Amino acid sequence: MLGFWGTPDDRTLPNPAALVDAAWDETERQWLPDYQDHAQVAGSWMGASSCRFCARVNGSRDLSDGYYPWPEGPGHYVLAHGVRLPAEFLDHIEQRLQTLEELARDGTWWRQNAART
């Protein structure tokens, strides 16, 4: 899991302020929120999470790409505050996007079965 932040009651999770990378090129980080915001819903909660920097409401759901789970909001931290997520996660996303780009497109099954009900 990633993007879950520590609280005064639980300091075992990271503080996003410790992950700010002001030198991280903004054009390099633009694609990350799009990937994260379009993931599958992995859970919903009764209360919303707020940004630890600006108090913006980030959401009340957990999302996942089937491998990593994260709460709604890491994209906001990345774009608005320059929080850099771990290189392993960024590499994971790049590999997944590359795999999707290389997928063969075969419409045979769809043509044969689209009209069946």
Secondary structure, 3 states (H helix, E strand, C coil): CCCCCCECCECCCCCHHHHECCCCCHHHHCHHHHHHHCCEEEEEEEEEEECCCCCCEEEEEEEECCCCEEECCHHHHHHHHCECCCHHHHHHHHHHHHHHHCCCCCCHHHHHHCCCC
